[in-house]
């Protein structure tokens, strides 16, 4: 039986929260590339068919989603002296750095050769390397402390650093590519820089964080994967967060993945994607600074999630009427405010489902709870990207053509402006139905009573 640290309810220091948060400096550039630039690289730099790319990504994302469960189980069953999640932060550092470069070293070996390389490299990078890195960093706060506020703050700090990293990179990405000489070689050079930084940052995170919480069942034993998954199936709030994550990822696809096409073909300059990202991310960053303060003062994560959906919906409605100018900037700002608020609370909501699951089933599987939720993220991203690629191809899009068809340009405009409305309406309903905030104090009290009762018997 595993020993349980007496420091498991510790309040995590701000410095350690920042140490945890900088994991995003290592991983977020890869996530930003996946969301905003990789499809564009495939279609407009190396000239691969958009529908083929979308299909590959959809298939890969389905596999990748389920690989999250396996990665979570690996973390759950790791019991090194340094903990469960931290060892994987160190082990995956160098493979993560190499993966950055592998993304862009697509050989010039014909259409089918390129597609085969894309399929293999995308799956290895996403389903193995990035998934393992993300599993370790997502689960880490649940091993750092059981203190709910500290845990939520860890995630909020991480998401702020994620948004800041994504903002800076998105603003300058295409400019850096041009400065490095353009073409595929420039993409590889930038990837080498980002990969080196990623490996160094993960080593720093390993050295500056610590774990004090163990997982397992009510007696602290390891939980078999099938037992953990069975318990997860009884966790209704985990499914609620899964669906909300799905909506959030679709928002990112319609805003970020489609954004670079919107900039190139609607605004007539691909580098203006940086402006779109700035209008979206700067308000998000401001909100991300304020949300931890609101949470410390007792704000409901459910209420903040509802308000985030309302803000994004208002932004999308404004852009229906105004597709450019100051109103468009305001519309992107409202979408950014909503995204910032939602991103700051969703991982805290997810972490809270760990206690609900333990209370409901007697099984505590924090790594599986947190990482299995990636299924919604990965499948949502895959479906959104595949749908976008398929629609572009149906409308006659050709990434190597100097001028696109009118129907392809209209498709880009509709997906960027109109499609998000339905996504935000669904998000609002899902957040409204999430009632765990009210139940949590009683759940926590009962769990403590169970632990005291077992301790007195033993």
Secondary structure, DSSP 8 states (H G I E B T S, - for coil): -----TTTT----HHHHHHHHTHHHHHHHHHHIIIIIHHHIIIIIS---HHHHHHHHHHHHHHHHHHHHHHHHHHHT--BTTBSSHHHHHHTHHHHHHHHHHHH----SHHHHHHHHHHHHHHIIIIIIIHHHHHHHHHHHHHH---HHHHHHHHHHHHHHHHHHHHHHHHHHHHHHHHTTSHHHHHHHHHHHHHHHHHHHHHHHHHH-------EETTS----HHHHHHHHTT-HHHHHHHHHHHHHHHHHIIIIIHHHHHHHHTSS-GGGHHHHHHHHHHHHHHHHHHHHHHHHTT--HHHHHHHHHHHHHHHHHHHHH-SSHHHHHHHHHHHHHHHHHHHHHHHHHHHHHHHHHHHHHSEE-HHHHHHHTHHHHHHHHHHHHHHHHHHHHHTT--TT-SS--HHHHHHHHHHHHTTHHHHHHHHHHHHHT--HHHHHHHHHHHHHHHHHHHHHH-
